[in-house]
Amino acid sequence: MTKTVAKAALAAVLALGLVSCGNDAGEATAAGAEPGDETLAEVLADAGTLSTTAGAFEETGLVGVLEGEASYTVLAPSDAAFEALGTDARDALQGEEQGALMAAILREHMLPGALTPEAIREALNANDGTVEVASFGAGTLSFRSEGNDIVVSNEAGQSARLAGEAVAGSNGVVIPIDGVLVDPAALP
């Protein structure tokens, strides 16, 4: 097998089950349900336990990305996850002057394509228990199984569990997570 063919085969295996091709998120489902008519922005706004994440997308202007046609996966920290950061860290993320910092954090929680927890689990099973996906930020997120849970970690070592039911929108999937993938000590 030539190197080109081997690389193409490896790329196909890594992509298997992870990313819905093209911008048609209609092929993706979350928890076996058909995608809804709502955009990811609307899904986030309607999710009661993700109001901090929804507000952060609004405040940073990134909500426009979630209203478009391109397909994304948003690993959405729950309100409790932001509370767990502590008052100092939450205060460091507030206000217009911290908009760029919050936008960078949100991009680290966004992935290309419409991924479901089921597709991530299938990829984990096919790839010896670990899968890495580049975020829309500057980093790579690693997924691994821990018992029945799926854990996502950033390159700095912060991790969160996929928690709650994923919701498929017209242009991707929102997956609630129980942590914010940011080092509170690195915040101003």
C-alpha positions, 0 to 999 in steps of 0.5 A: 500500500502506498503512503498516500493510500495509507494516509487516506485510509487512516484519515477515513478511519479517524473520521468514521462516525465523527463528522457529518460530511458537508454542511447538511446537518440533517444527516446527524442525529442526537440520541437517535432523534431527527435534527430539529428546525432550530439553529444551534443558537436557538437550541442553546437559548432554549436549554435552561441549564446552558444559559451562561453558555448561551449568554456568552455566545450572545455577548461575544457575537459568536452567536452569528456563527451558530445561526449559519448553515455550517455544521458545528458541535458545541460542547456546552458547559452547564451553568453549574460548570461555570459556577464551579469556576469560582467567583474570581474566575467568573468575574474575570470573564465578565464585561466587554473588556474580556470579550476576546478571552471569552470568545477564545474559550468558546471556540475551544468548545466548538468542533467542526461537523455534527458529532453525537455522543453515539458517534464519539463512542463509536470512534472511541471503540474503533480507535483504541479508546482515544480520539482527538479532534481539533477545536475551532480555537487553537487546541485539540480536544481528546475524548476517552471513555471512563466506564460508561462516561465520555470524558473530553480534555484539552491540552492543558489537562482540564477535563469534563464529562459529557453530561445531559442529553445532546440536542440536534439542531438544524446545523449541528449538535449541542452536547452539555458538559459538566466542566469548562475547559479552561484553567482558572489560574490562567485567567486575568 
